[in-house]
Amino acid sequence: MALHAELVPLLAGGAGGVLAALIFVVWSLRALARRSARSLLAGTTEPTAKGKGQKAAGKSEGDDRVSVLSGANRSRLAALPGSVIAAAVLSVLGVGLVVGAALGKVSQVGGFFGAGTLCLAGLLCFQLAWLRGGGAGRGRVLAGRGWWAMARLGFRGATSRPGRSVLCIALIAAATFIIVAVEAFRRDGQQETTVNHQSGTGGYALFAETLLPLTHNPETAEGREALNLTATNGGAEMLKDGDAFTRFRLRPGDDASCLNLYRPQNPRILGATDAFIHSQRFSFLNSMAETPAEKENPWLLLNKESGDQSVPIIADANSLAYVLHLKVGDELTITDDGGRRIRLRVVAALADSLLQSELIMAERHFVRLFPQQEGYRFFLLDAWAGRGEAVAEMAGHLEDRLSDYGFDAQSTAERLASFHRVENTYLSTFQLLGALGMALGTLGLAAVLLRNVFERRRELALLRAVGYGRADFAVMILAENALLLGAGLLTGSSCALLAIAPAYAARGGQLISLSLAIMLLAVLAAGLLASLLATWAALRAPLLPSLRTE
């Protein structure tokens, strides 16, 4: 692998970063231009209650204190409905998506994920309105003693700068949302059951491939005798009537799964027999089925004639989306053994199956298009009733008896797990991006705390003068940080659980993994560390000069 860096994207990225920085600089300067010279000299960058009240009520600077407070209250009440209305609208839209997903009008993944995103935005709007309104302690005087009283004072401090507080909550909540939501798409192939015909393994215990084609049918007594599979192992037959030994014709080609880093030009193709088509194995994510029979068994689409002479095929949804870059209804052009171009049409997509490396067509189309490929070279072996613990041993015996054909058998669960490991690697990359967002949110939280401590140094000096100590300041700052950090984690996690509700239900309520728990605990620890740094900065700052300016 080598680094490919081009000049134009680098220049565009640098110019975009500079432009974004200039926009925010101009925005900040416009906000500072509305501040009075006295407030800027005093180190206050937020509009005072007096200024807010005069702007809302149209009063002059000579108005009395009651008028100023009334104007401030009216300003808060005027700002409150906008955030509440936005939260209500977003909530209604989210509920609409959930209802649409439940009724089948929209896809479950898109509906619930969109609802979770809207819920996240709605909760942030509600929190902004709540903080602007003064929080739960609005209009009440704090009373009490001890650490809980100081913690309540710290909670009240988060309402002094509601915009900054919500920004910190939003950064942490968005990163938490990504991390928790991505975790729901992790898969473990070893948990797949081999007896469920609708699972990713299709109910098969083993899959096998040969170097030379088999012309005899191992599912019949005559075929087993011709292949030397009638001999006993420990007094029991290796194969008997009723054991599924599903055969596929195989045209070798490029691997179409996520194990291939390149887009396949001529992917591997399997020819499915009519017996397999009617067995209704595996589950489907999407299909072009029209009749009730086709909807019940989309494999029947492989035998459906098309008017444009294209050949119907079925492939795994992951291979279609991420390797072939196709969807159901699209066409793929390949060349046959004679160099002729063949048009293939995707008629259905399998949902997370072990057949991610191949495209599947009906056997009659396969024989017509690839007559040079004789016999059967790909096999799926059903789990044997009462002999599930001896599957690996049985695979070894089959490889020994069919060694002349180059028979190689592997576990279907292990094959599916190999695909899942690649998918999980990509998911881990997205989770790392979410962790980076969490780190930025934690740094932003530390910056907000330090800024708040700097702007409230006169308040801290006054508290110090009336008898409050360093431990009280530490509790107050830690409580404010814990409120913002907890709100971000709780908001992001709850909205992510709504977004991944279908996947969560499909897994039987199993979601939390060790890596997810460690990541969330690391964020919590980083946030508490940031609060400790802010506390340390507050305690070492000289408070006496600040008290003199009060």
N, C-alpha and C positions, 0 to 999 in steps of 0.2 A: 504494500500500500504506500502511496506517495501523496504528498500535499499538492493540491491543484489550486493555486491562488491567482486570480485574474485582477487586473488593475481596475477595470470599470466597477465591479462590485465593491472593491475596497474603497474607492473614491466615493461611490454612492453611499455606502454605509457611514463613512466619515462625515460627508456633507449632511446626511440625515441627522446624525448625532449632534453636530454643531447647530443645525437649524432648530432641533427640538430644544436644545439648551437656550438658544436665543429667545425662543417663544416663551419659555418659562421665566427667563430673566425679565422680559418686557412685562409679563403678567405680574410678577412680584413687584416691579417698580411702579406699576399702575396702582397696586394696592397700597404701597408705601406713600405714594403721592397724596392719598386722601387722609393721611394721618397728620395730626397737628405737630408743630415743631416741638412743643412741650412734651408730647408723648414719645417722640423719637429721641429727645435728649434723655428722657427717663428710662429709655430702653424698652418701651412697650410698643409692640408691632401690631397688636390687635386693637380694633376700635373699642373705645371705652363705652361703658353703659350710657354715659351722658351723650356721647356722640351718636350712638344708636337711637337713643330716645328722641333727640332733636331731629334726626333725619326722618324718623317715622312720624313724628307729631308736628314737625314744622316749627319748633320752638326756637327761641333765641338763647344765647349763653347765659342770660340773666334770669332764666326760669329757676324756680326753687327746686329743692330736692325731690319733693313729691311728684312734680311734673316730669322730672327726669326719670324717676323710677317707673312712672306710669308709661312713659314713652318706651322704656326698655322692655316692659312687660308686653306692650302692644307689638313691639318688634318681634319678640319671641313667639307670640301667638300668631303673628302673620307668617312667620317662617314655618311653624309647626304643621299647618294643614298641607302645605306643598309636599313635604316628605311623607306625611301619612297617606296622602292621596296616591303618591307614586308607589308606596309600599302596597296599598290596597289593589291598585291596577296590576302590578306585577304578580301579586298573589292570585288574583282572579285568572290571569293568563296562565299561570302555572297549574291551577286547578283544571282549567280547560284542557291543557295538554295531557294531564293525567287521565281525565275522563275520555279524551279522544283515543289515548293508548289502550284504555280498558275496553272501549267499544270497537277497537280494531281500525279506527279511521287513520291513525298514524302508527308508525312502528313503535314497539315498546321501548326499544333502546333510545330512539330519537325523542319520543314523547317524555319519558321519565328523565332523561338527561337534560332536555330543555326545561322541564319543570324544576329540576334541581337548580339549574343556573338562574332561572327567574326567582326562585325562592331565595337564593343567595343575595341577589340584588335587592329584593324586597326587604329582607331582614336588615341589610345595611342601611336602607332608607329609614326603616323604623328605628334603628339604633341612633341614627343621626337626629331624628325628631325627639327621641327620648332624652338624648344628651343635651340638645338645645333647650329642652324644657326643664332642665335642672336635675334629671334623673328621678329616682324614687324619693329622694329627700327634698324635693322642691317645696319651698315655702315653710320648711321646718327648721328649727334651730337644733344643731347637734348638741347633745348633752350626754354626759357620762364620763367615765374615767377608765384608764387602763388601755391595753392594746387594741381592744375592739373599737373604742371611741376614736383612736388614731387611725385605725383601718377605715372606718366610715368617713373620716376626714379625707383620707386618700382617695376613696371612691368618689367623693364630691369633687376632688381635684380634676378628675377626668372630664367633668362637665364644663370646666373653665375654657377649654379649647376644643369644642366638639368636632370641628373639622379635622384637626390633627388626630384626635382619638379614633375617629371612624376610619381615617386613612390607615392607621396601624392595624385596626381590626380587619379591614378589607384585604390588606396584603397577606396577613396570616391566614385569613379565611380562604382566600383564593388558592393559596399554596396547599392548604390542608384539603380543600376540595379536590384538587388534582391528584394528590397522593392517595387519598382514600378511594376516589373513583377509579383510578388506574388499577389499584390493588384487586378490584372485583374481577378484572379480566385475566388475572393469573390463572393458570390451569396446571393441574397435576395429573399426568397421564396414568400414573400408577393407581389412581383412585377409580379409573374406569372399570366398570364391571364387565365381565366377559359373557354374561348370560343375558344381558339386555340387548335385544336386537336393534334398538333405536339409539344405542350409545355410539361413541366415536369409534369403537372397535367393531360395531355391527354384530356383536355377540360371538365373534370369532376369537379363538385363543391364539392361533398361530397364522402367520402368512409365510409363504414360501415362493421361491423362484428357482427355475432350473436353467442350466446352460443349454441343454438339449430338450426339444419338445417331447411331451408325453402324448401319445396317441390313444392310450387306453384310459378308461374311466375308472378311477379308484373307488367310486361309490357303488360299483357293481361287483358281484362275486367274481365274475370272469375277469374284470379289470384288475382286481386285487391279486388274483392268481397269476395273471400275466406279469404283474409288477413285483411279484414275490412279496406281497404284503399279507399273505394268509398265514404265514408262520406265526407261532405263538411266542409270547414273551412272558415267562413265569406262569404258563398255563392259560393265559388269556390272549385273545386275538388282538393284534395291533389295531385293526380297523374292522368294523362290523357294519351290518346294515343299519342305516339311520344316522351314521356319522357323516356330517357334511364335509365334503372335500371339494369345495366349489372351484371350478376351473375357469380360467380366463385365457383367451388368446392375447399374445403380447407382441407389440411392435416396439423394439428398443428405440430410445431417443433421449432427449434432454430431460433432466429432473425438473418437474414443474413445481416443486415444493419450496418452502422458505430455506431449505438447506442449500439451494442453488443461488449464488450471488448474482447470476446473470439471467437475463430474460431468455427463456428457451425459444429457439427457432422451430425446432421439430420435437415437441414433447413426446414422452412415452404415452402409448395408447393401449388401452385394454379393450378386448372384445368380450362383452358380457353375454352369457348364455341366457336363454329364455327362463330356465329354472331359477337363476339368480334374480332376474328382473321381477319375477312373480313372488320372490321370497320376502319382499318389502323390508329389506335390511337398511340400516342407517336412517338418520333423520335429515330433513332438508330445511335450508334457510329460506330459499326462494325458488320459484319455478314458474314456468309458463303454462301450467295446468289449467284446463278449461272445464273439462267434464268432471263429475263427482269421482269417477274411477281414477282419473289422472291425479286429482287432488289427494285422494287416499293413497295412491302409489305413483309418485312422479317418475319412477323408473319406466313406466309404460310410455313415456314421451320418447324414449330411444327408438321405439318401433313406429312412431308416427311419421307419416310421409309429409314432406314440406313441398310447397309449390315452387320454391326457387331452387330446387335441386341441392340444397345444402344438407349436410349430414348432421343430425342432432347428436350432441354430446352432453355429458354431465361431468362436472368437476367440483372440487372442494372450493368453498367460498373464500377461504384464506388464499389459496393459490390463485384464484381468479382476481381477487382484489389487489394483492400485494406483489405477485410475481408476473402474472400475465396481463394485469391492468385491464381486465375485462369485467363485464357484468352480464347477468342473465339477459339474453336477447341479442348480444353482440356476436360478431362473426370472427373467426380465426382462420387464416389461410396457411396451409402446410403443403408440402410436396410429398408425393408417394414414392415408392421405390423406383418408379420409372421416370421421375422428374416432373410429373404432371401436378398441377396445383389443385388442391382440394379445399373446398369451403366447408368449415365446421361452424355450426351454430350452437351456442350454449343455451340449453333449454331448462336447466335446473342447477342449483348450487347446493352441495352437501354442507351440513353444519358440523365443522370440526371433526373430520373423519381421518382414518389412517390412510385413505386413498388420496393424499395430497400431492403425490409425485406423478400421478397419471391422469389422463383424460379417458373417460369411459364412453364407448359407443356400443351399439347392438352388434351381436356376433355376425349377423347377416350382412351388415354394412362393412364390417371388418374384413370378412372373407372376400367381398367384392372389390374392396379398395386395396387390400394387401394380400394377394393370393400367394405370394412367396413365403409368407409367415405361416408355416404349417404347425399343427398340433397346439398344445397348451403349455405355457411356460410360467404362468402366475397362478397361485392357489391361495385360497382362504380356508382354513381348517376350523371347524366348529369346536366349541368346548365339549369334552366328553363327559356325560353325566356320571358322577361317582369317581371320576379319574382326574379331577381338576388339579390335585396336588402333584400329579405325575406328568403334567403337560410338558415340562422341560425334558424329562426323561424320554417321553414319547417322541419329541422332536428329534432327539439324538438317534433313536432307533429308525425313524423315517429317513434321516439323512444317511444312515448306514445302509439301509436296504435300497435306497434310490441313488446311491453314490455314482452309479454309471451315468446318470442324467445330470450330475452336478446339482443335486437337490440341496437347497440352503433354507432352513426354516428359522424364523425368529418370532419372538413374542409380539403380539399386536399392541399390548399395553406399553412395551418398551419403545416400539416404533412411534406411537402417539406421543409418548413422553419426550422423545427426541425433538419432535416438532414443537412441543410446548416449551422446551428449554430455549429454543430460539425466540419464540414469541415473548417469553418472560424476560429475555435479555433486552429486547426493544422496550418492553414495559418498564424495566428498571431504568432505562435511559430517560423516559418521560418522568419517572418518579424522582430522578436526580434533578431534573429541571424544576419540579415542584419543590424539592428540598432547597434548591438555590433560591427560589422565590421565598421560601420560609426564612432562609438566612437573611435575605434582603429585608424581609418584614421585621425580623428581630433587630437588625441594625437600625431600621427606621424607628422601631419602638425605643431603642436606646437613645437615638437622636432626639426623639420627641420628649423623652423623660429629661434628658439633659437640658433641652431648651426650656421646658417647663420649670425646671429647678432654677435656671438662670433668670427667667422672667419673674419668678416668685421668691427671689432671694430676700426681698424686703419683708414678705410675709413670714418667711422662715426666721428672719432676724427678730421680728416682733414676737414670734412664738418662743424663740430662744430667750428673749428678754423677760418673758413672763413665767419662765420656769420649765419649759419643755426641753428635754435633753436629746442627745444624739440617737438613742434607741427609739425615741418617739418618731424622729424624722425617718429613721430606717423603716419602721413599720408603715408609716404613711406612704412613702414612695413605693415600697414593695406591694402594698395593697393596690395602689393605682395601676402598677404594672401588671399585677395578677389579674385585675379586672379586664384590662384590654387583651391580655394574652389568652385568658380563659374564654372571653367572648369570641375571639377569632377562631380558636380551636373548636369550640362548640358549634359556632355558626357553620364553619366549613365542613365539619364532620356530619352534622345533621342534614345539611343540604346534599352532601355526597351520598348519604344513605338513601335519600329519596331518589337521586339520579340512578343509582344502581339497584333499585328495588327488584327489578326482574331477575338480575343475576344473583342477587342475595337470596331470593326465594328459591331459585333453581338449585342453589347449593345447600338448601336446607338450613339456612341461617348461619353457615360457616363462612366467615370472612376474615376476621382478624388473624394476621400472621405475625410471626416474630419480627420480621423486618419492618412491618408497618408500625408495630408497637414501639420498636426501638427508635424509629424515625420520629414519631410523635413525642416520645419522651425526650429525645435529643432537642427538639424544638422547645419544649417546656423548660429544659435545663438551660438552654441558651437564653431564653427570655428572662429567667430568674437571674442569670449571670449579668445580663444587661441592666437589670434593676439594681443589682449590687454595685455595678460600676457607677450608675447614676447616684446611688446613695453615697458612695465614697466621694464623688465629686461634690455633692451637696454638703457633706460634713467637713470637707477640707476647705471650702470656699470661705473667705473672710466675710462675716455677716455684719460686723460693726459698721463699716462704711455704708452698707445698704440701709441700716437702721437710721443713720444720720440723715439720709435723704428722704425718709418717710415723713 
